[in-house]
Amino acid sequence: MRTSLAKWEGKIVAFNGWYTSARFNQTWVCVKNAYVIPWDMDSSVQDMANKSGGVKLDHFWFSPDQTARDGKMYTKKNLVYKRIGSIGIVGKYRRSDGSLDFTVKATGMYSLEDSIRRLNKQMDRGCSLKEGFLLLMST
């Protein structure tokens, strides 16, 4: 179990590592030699890889959330054995043997225009930029 991710359950993290395989119709990606760190909501994913305070993992499964699954999130096979990075939210999943483990879940995919429109709406309601981003990531 990746208990080192437990402290960040429900939080937005940035990660990078090597895409080595996929399961379940290319929706779950195995990320090997991964580095996971809480995202500061400002730095790029590449910059986050050089910051201290994260954890190194042998591997983890990058998985879609329900919204992404319903929207048919699939990965590209041509990324296998390439370095990848992204952001996501730490969550739990149940393994086939019934045990629990932690994963980084992809967030639903939105168009940039929709995201900006939703962020502006939150800002008009008095949210800070950080709160607005957190709300965007949680929907």
Long-range contacts (C-beta under 8 A, 24 or more apart in sequence): 1-99, 1-100, 1-101, 1-102, 2-57, 2-60, 2-101, 2-102, 2-103, 3-102, 4-55, 4-57, 5-36, 5-55, 5-57, 5-60, 5-90, 5-102, 5-103, 5-104, 6-90, 6-102, 8-36, 8-38, 8-90, 9-90, 9-91, 9-92, 9-102, 10-89, 10-90, 10-91, 11-38, 11-89, 11-90, 12-38, 12-39, 12-41, 12-87, 12-88, 12-89, 12-133, 12-134, 12-137, 13-37, 13-38, 13-39, 13-87, 13-88, 13-89, 13-90, 13-104, 14-38, 14-39, 14-43, 14-45, 14-48, 14-49, 14-85, 14-86, 14-87, 15-45, 15-60, 15-62, 15-85, 15-86, 15-87, 15-88, 15-104, 16-45, 16-46, 16-48, 16-49, 16-83, 16-84, 16-85, 17-57, 17-59, 17-83, 17-84, 17-85, 18-81, 18-82, 18-83, 18-84, 19-75, 19-79, 19-80, 19-81, 19-82, 19-83, 19-84, 20-59, 20-80, 20-81, 21-80, 22-75, 22-77, 22-80, 23-61, 25-74, 26-74, 26-75, 26-76, 26-77, 27-63, 27-64, 27-69, 27-73, 27-74, 27-75, 28-61, 28-62, 28-63, 28-64, 29-61, 29-62, 29-63, 29-75, 29-84, 30-59, 30-60, 30-61, 30-62, 31-59, 31-60, 31-61, 31-62, 31-84, 31-104, 32-58, 32-59, 33-58, 33-59, 34-58, 34-59, 34-60, 36-60, 36-90, 36-104, 39-87, 41-129, 41-130, 41-133, 41-134, 45-85, 45-86, 45-87, 46-85, 49-85, 60-102, 60-103, 60-104, 61-93, 61-101, 61-103, 62-86, 62-88, 62-103, 62-104, 62-105, 62-106, 63-93, 63-103, 63-104, 63-105, 63-106, 64-105, 64-106, 65-89, 65-91, 65-105, 65-106, 65-107, 65-108, 67-107, 67-108, 68-105, 68-106, 68-107, 68-108, 68-109, 71-108, 71-109, 73-106, 73-109, 87-137, 89-137, 89-138, 107-137, 108-139
